[in-house]
Amino acid sequence: MAPTAAEWKIDPAKIDIVGFSAGGELAALTAMTYQNMRPETKKVDKNTPSAFLVHAAISVNFYLDLKKAVVSAELHVHYQ
């Protein structure tokens, strides 16, 4: 996306990705591999883009990895 941002007159610092359910997993994988695009190199570090997570379950591993890597992130857990 970012390599063609200038052509499309888009600020590459303002490109977001959104996903729900399985698409949310794909969005997280994309965020973790956006520099290398090789899934086997996925990691969360200070270069991982900021994340806003809404999660309907207890699993918060991705959020905790983001915070451990000092990446801006929010997690909203909704209980029914």
RADA-V571120 format. One record per pair of residues at least 24 apart in sequence whose ideal C-beta (glycine too) atoms are under 7 Angstrom apart, sorted by the first residue. I is the first residue (numbers start at 1). J is the second residue. D is the distance in Angstrom with one decimal. If there is no record, write none. Layout:
i=I j=J d=D
i=I j=J d=D
This chain:
i=28 j=62 d=5.6
i=44 j=69 d=4.7
i=44 j=71 d=6.6
i=45 j=69 d=4.9
i=46 j=70 d=5.7
i=46 j=71 d=6.5
